Amino acid sequence: MRRRSGRMKKSELIHYRLQAMLREHTFSDLEYLGKRKSYNSGEMEHWYSIGGNEVPVDSIEELESVEE
């Protein structure tokens, strides 16, 4: 969903980054769960399982790369 100004919401940008990561790599602790109502905003948002925690994308503040 785009804002009236034509800019994308931060949560959408994070969703697209996560989707790109899932396409390019295999993660045992990251899975896309689909769209559901967010407990954060009350709007329909994309949800992910991250490390066993179900999280709406609008609750993710930033993404960092961690190399092991």
N, C-alpha and C positions, 0 to 999 in steps of 0.2 A: 504494500500500500504506500502510495506516495502522498506526501503532504501537499497542501494547496500551492506552496511555493515551488513545487517540482522537485524538492529535495527528498531523498529517501530517509526513512526513520533509521536511527542507529541500530535498532534491533534487526531490521531487514539486512543491513550491511553485515552484521555479525552472522546472521543466518546464511547469507551467501558465502561468507568466508568459511564457515563450518562445512557447508556443502562441498566447497572446493577441496577442503582438507580431506573429507571422506572419499571424494573421487580419486584423489591422488595418493592416498596412504591407507593403510589398514590399522585401525585402532581397536584394541580389545575393550577399552573403557569409554568409547564414544559411539552413540547410536542415535539416529534420528527417530523420533517417536510419532511425528505428525503434528497436526494442529489441534489445540484445545484452548479452553478459556484460561487465561493467565490469572494466577492469584495476585500478581503484581499490579497489572493495569485493568483487569476485568475484560480485556479484549481477547479475541482469538489470536493466538500466537503460535509459532513453531516451538515444539518441545524437543529436548534432547536428554538422553541418559548420559550423564558424565560421571564416571567413577561410581556408578550405581545410584546416583542421585538424579531424580527427574526434575529438570529445570526448564522454565519457559525462557525463550531467547531474550525477552525483554528484562530478565533479571541478570543477564550476563553483562558485566560492565566492560570487560576487555578480554582480548585473547593474547596469550603469550606463548612463544615456542619454548619448550623445555627439552633439551637434548640430554639423553642419558648416556 
